[in-house]
Amino acid sequence: MNLYNALEPRKDAVVERLDAEAVNSAKLRKPLYEKRRKIFPKRAEGRFRQFKWIVMLITLGIYYLTPWIRWDRGAHAPDQAVLVDLAGRRFYFFFIEIWPQEFFFVAGLLVMAGFGLFLVTSAVGRAWCGYACPQTVWVDLFLVVERAIEGDRNARMKLDAGPWSFDKLSKRVTKHAIWLAIAIATGGAWIFYFADAPKLLMSFVTFDAPPVAYITVAILTATTYVFGGLMREQVCTYMCPWPRIQGAMVDENSLVVTYNDWRGEPRSRHAKKVAAAGERVGDCVDCNACVAVCPMGIDIRDGQQLECITCALCIDACDGVMDKLGKERGLIAYATLSDYTENMALATDGGALPIDPARVRAADGSLSPKLRHFDWRVIFRMRTIFYMLVWTAAGLGLVFALVSRDRLGLNVIHDRNPQYVIESDGSIRNGYEVKLLNMIPEPRIITLSIEGLPSATLRIAGHESADGRSFNIPVPPDKVTAMKVFVTLPKDFRNEAGEGFRLIAEDRPGNERSTYDANFNTPGDAK
């Protein structure tokens, strides 16, 4: 079999050339803002499109359903699995409860999210943007609605260019009404993370909810509708900073969606005639299928562009065409710059000659074994290993801090004015604001005692017990109990004051303890 026969399309193969223009490509965009040119992406079919469906269903399911998941924490805590309780200043995530002073957990999660994004980008480019970014997910959802009502690409273009009629008006009204319903559901789902979802829903529909709930839903409805339905790719091109940042994250071994022009050029709609004339011809038949499915309105054959979100739908479209023509898949594929450069050198004889696809094929017409293909081992390089180590270290640190944290807290503030009081019998009294933090959803009896100042005694304002060295204090579940504590030192034992003392809060049955080293001021110490 000669090379010509290997490249010859099947006789029954008919590839329609789509009238698709890369309206959002860098070479067409003006330096300043111009009116948006509408993009009508064609529905793609293939493994990457199926993967996007799966990601969309999972992410939307998590977002909309999570507030309705219940988690039993006992009678003294909310039973919503994920809840940001602003009034109670708590964050609940299933069995985890975060207090305000534990905000470092949130900071740690943000660090993990950042380095996770760096890791994914350095390995597989803008995969986050192409599959899991909320903008991408909601645009996909809005496109599903648009296609269901107005049809696929050609039908939508025809409808948009046609005159206004009852059919056009009804379709547009229906589409935008569903978009608004989705946007309202998006805003509504968000507020359910901040209050008990069933109760808030009832109060919301009966107009008894707080004004901030309605304001939040209105803002998120507007942003979801405008960003997902009207602006679409403009958000990624003009508003998102990540396309400009990603250049620092990728290198020559990062996987990115690539048009392999070393195989596809020179492209031709009439490969058989061109090859019969003895001219060079590549595998690309210039059908524009890759342009038609692109939600960003670019042509991947123009090379890497900041507008590309690496959704890989162009790969699905091109693979479908190659299947129809009986050619190998991969004309558009995930590839690294290093592999692309090596293969381009093979197709151009080291850059000395124009691209000749014959150089990348063996005598039997199959792709040459000299071609470089992706090796998964390049993922494990210094850059990705560093990101993975930081990400793992942050995660392990959070887990360690979570399992080793105390659920009993003690905060003490010494009175500043007056710093001490001399009583009628000459004893010296110091006052302290003491807060006991019971960070579990169960009531506890906390023993507050003093260590040091052997002659000193404790007194708790409002407590009926006489002065002593320790007190048993009932603490409500998941609450902070504040009290005024006085430490009194008899006048004959002032020399003990220089040693200071320690306040101890203990949950003896639970074997938890928290301490605070305090000073005791006397007339000679006061400033």
Helices and strands as residue ranges (DSSP letters): H 3-7, H 47-65, G 66-68, E 82-85, E 90-93, E 96-98, G 100-102, H 104-124, H 127-127, I 128-132, H 134-150, H 153-161, H 166-191, G 192-194, H 197-205, H 211-224, I 225-231, H 233-234, I 235-239, H 242-245, G 246-248, E 256-259, H 261-264, H 271-276, H 289-293, G 300-302, H 313-325, E 332-335, H 337-347, G 357-360, G 376-379, H 382-404, E 408-414, E 421-422, E 428-438, E 444-452, E 457-460, E 470-475, E 479-489, G 491-499, E 501-507, E 512-518
